[in-house]
Amino acid sequence: MNTKNNQKIKELIGQMTLEEKAGLCSGSDFWHTKAVERLGIPAIMMSDGPHGLRTQKGEADHLGLQDSIKAVCFPAACATASSFDVELSRKLGETLGNECNAEGVDILLGPAVNMKRSPLCGRNFEYYSEDPYLAGKLAASYINGVQSKGVGTSIKHFAANNQEYRRMSNSSNLSRRAFHEIYLPAFEEAVKQSQPKTVMCSYNKINGTFASENKELLTDILRRDWGFEGCVVTDWGAVNDRVPGLEAGTDIEMPGSGGINDAEIVAAVQNGTLDEAVLNQSVERILHLILDKEQQEGCVDWEEEHEKAVHYEEESAVLLENDGVLPLASERRTAYIGEFAVNPRYQGGGSSHINSWKVTSALEAAEKKGRKVVYEMGFPADKDEYNEEMAARAVAAAKEAETTVIFAGLPDVFESEGYDRAHMQLPQCQNRLIEEICAVQKHVVVVLHNGSPVECPWAEKVSAVLEMYLGGEGVGEAADALLWGEANPCGRLAETFPLRLEDTPSYLNFANDKYDVNYAEDIFIGYRYYDAKKMPVQWAFGHGHSYTSFAYGNLQTDKETVGEHETVTVTVDVTNTGSRTGKEVVQLYIKDETGAAVRPEKELKGFYKLELAPGETRQAVFELDARSFSWYSEKGADWYAASGVYRICIGRSSRDLVCEKEIQFVSERHLPFTVDMCTCLGDVLRHPVTARVFGEMMSQGSSERSEPSLMDSSDPMMQSMIDSMPLRNFKSFVHMPDAAVRGIIEKMNQALQAEK
Ligand code: BGC
């Protein structure tokens, strides 16, 4: 790290007492680090995050129980992820960075990028996606936005924290491949592209070791492999054993332990069990965090910020179904049913809970615009309670109207930080009323307010479904603009909506054990699983409609063959074939056709959002590199793509691919390979080096032996037998002396070594 403060920081460390240094490694209270006044080291302040400021100036807590300042509540990540819009993510970051400056916040605690392993995770509303590529791109631009204002961020929760049940003690047990391929890349992308000032380590263990004590995670992967330069901060209370934590790479303990853990650090240095250099290194990083900050003026016009919240939500909501009923014609007599129309659920519970600046409901927004709307409550927004009289009035109003819009969603208690959802259903009172209204009204629109997928048993019966997610305080105005056609929906699902909970990949291994979470589905999460199993889903990853239509054509690559150190540019033309301006999210998926490894059927490796006027054509442009084709090899402890054919697929969604093109990838690398008696013949023959040596040795010896000509057989059964025959069996099969086989093995290993 090279900053103007290097020298000053070295001097400060020399002047600090052991106690001061240990003290700097934990908070003074819930939100501040400790100042060292005699040396002019100020405290810095942290605040949640991620979709608005939860800055507490009075009583403090990390569960969203006590009051915080008034601030604008922006759409939660479940919504903004659906924008598939990195520019929007950056703007949201800039907006929040500016607010932080106005409120004296130095570090904003976000973004939260954990993968949505199950729709049941109570905190999914704060997370982006089931896809690491999408989450990484959005997080990196959010961080760049915040940090462009001189404010730091804390990407969280590092890592494999994918459920709330016993999040503070359970162990996420997963393969190295799933870890690197699914659960780490969003962090990796953000660290490499935006260098967040801090990373927040999670509460849980990973394969038995607490994240806050995990040297492999916090030092080897994060710092050595990815080049992270900032500080690791614990999640609030995520310290298990402070001294090993410091040694593993955890710099700051939040919120602090009232000095108990600081004293442990001091004692460990004094009794020689902790090298003071380790402490000094953390102190150096923390001093950089504090002193390198370039303070900027922040000036907030809260009304303007509110308008931004509305706009971001308009760009994020997903039109899941539409038989043409939407947008509503302005003269249409419409019934609004469901308490969410007046009391929208727009944010989740827990540490991200904002004391919102102002909330406008969809009904208020409609009334302001003079729309022909009547309202009936139908069902409550905060519980599952069917009320005959209320329902009857709603059905009557629906029958009278030309169209009915039902504002449905999950009550607050159904999903929150701190616990997981018990099921994937909407409250039964809502499902029942939706069915009753469908029986009397042909044009039913359902508007959803939820942080994670819900089962929609009525999906085939309604005319339209508009997913608002937890859309922030502007959700009512955004819903109004989208329903009545003042805005054109352009969000796409950042997660699959399965048909039912039992279909989900982690169904058998989610929050059902007190100590362990076994990630048995491995790399197959979300669409990777549903695609591999060819399962029907309610709505696919990447799906979403618009009020206009788009056509694709002219898919091109700038080369047919791409080498390991090259990039390939992919372009495709998209035309707006409808009659209004709209945005399309062009998605690029890659299919590995080499057969070299177990891979998902396809994976998202690019997305590009385009705005097009009617009749307009523009090009979506993607750049792919070796990583785009690669998977994480445990053997090679690295990303790897085999040479061979890959298919580039352009899609409107993961289940609606519109054009595709083959490309040849050429790798100069081979996965580490050593041969022994148990190595199968097929593997020997597939590797160019061993195949050559083996061929040479066999032809030398063949005149002396009379074995059946195995290798030349074209019988499929024989071929398959050869392929999976270990050398030890091959030896007996061809009556070859043990020493001869061992000699061939040695030659092959020597040749493999020489190749390295
Ligand atoms: C949450 C973090 C949050 C912190 C501070 C913890 O409970 O997991 O996401 O930033 O509290 O409120």
Boltz pocket constraint, residues with backbone or C-beta under 6 A from the ligand:
constraints:
  - pocket:
      binder: B
      contacts: [[A, 48], [A, 49], [A, 61], [A, 62], [A, 63], [A, 109], [A, 156], [A, 235], [A, 236], [A, 351]]
      max_distance: 6.0
